[in-house]
Amino acid sequence: MFGALNLATDPVRPPAGMDAAPEVISCRNVLVYLGPDVATKVVAALAECLAVGGLLILGAVEVPARMPAVLEPFEPTVPGAFHKRPSAHRARRLAARPGAG
């Protein structure tokens, strides 16, 4: 699903008609045109939109200095690729389930 979106001003959310959060978001060669504060805000919004376990792919030189805590590098050898891990609250809740672990 594709559509027009101004990442600097429009709310970032999955496109209408998507039943689930996207598992992969590619945002390469975009953040370089934004200021550092706006780029950080955009990455946080994309991370919020992304499915748990999903991948956010940025340009290798576009990674903001401040990344959302929910994103971690996917592979050390793949610069710009980040994996969304469960939030600390969700991880604690899952660990508390009987039979979890």
N, C-alpha and C positions, 0 to 999 in steps of 0.2 A: 504494500500500500504506500502510495506516494502522495505528497501534498506540499503546498508552499507553507513555509514557516519562517518567521524572523526569530532566530534563536536569542537575540539580544532583548526582544521586547515581548514576544508571545509566550503564553504558558506552554510548557513542554509536557505533553502527555501522549499516550498511545493514540493512533488515529482512530476515529470513530469506526465502529465495525469490527475492531480487533477484540477477540474474546479474552485474550490474555496479554500480559506484558511482553514486549519483544525480548527475545533471547539474545539477539545480536543488534547492536547499534554501531554503525560506522560513521564517524564524524572526522574524517581526515581532510586536511588542508582547508579547515574552516577557522579554527581557533586562532591561527596566526594573524588573522585580520581583526581580531577583537583585542581590547585592552585586557590586562591581567585580571582585573576584578570581574569584568563581564565573562571572560573565559572560565574563571573559577565558578561563577554562578551557573553558567551553561552546563559545565561538567556535573555539578551537583544535581541539576534538574534532570539531566540524562540518566544519572545513576539512580535517581528516585524512580524514574520511569521504567528502568530495566528490570527484567525478571531476576529473582535470586538465582545465582549460578550462571547468569548471562554474561556476555562479553561486551565491553565497550572498547572500540578500536579508535584510537586517536593517531594523528601523525606523530612519529617518533620525537620530533622537536617541538610539538605542540602541548606537551604535558604541563599543566599549570603547576606552580610551586606548591599550592595547597590542594591536595586531592581529598575527596570525601573519604571518611574512615571506612565506609562500607566497601570501597574498592581496593583491591590488592593486585599487584602485578600478576599477570597470567603466567608468564614464563620469563625468567631473567634474560633469555636470549631473544625475546620478542618485545622490543621497546614500543611503548604506546598501546599495548593490549592489557586490559584490566578485567578482572573477574569480580562479579558482585557476590560478596559473601553474605550470609544471613546477618541481620543486625544482632547486637549483643543480647537484646531482649528476646528476640526470637530464638537464638541459640540456647539461652538459658531455659526457655520454655520447652524446647525440643528435648534437651538433656534431662528435664524433669519427668518426661513421659516414662511410664513403666515399660521396660524392655528396650529403652533407648540406649545406644552406646554400643 
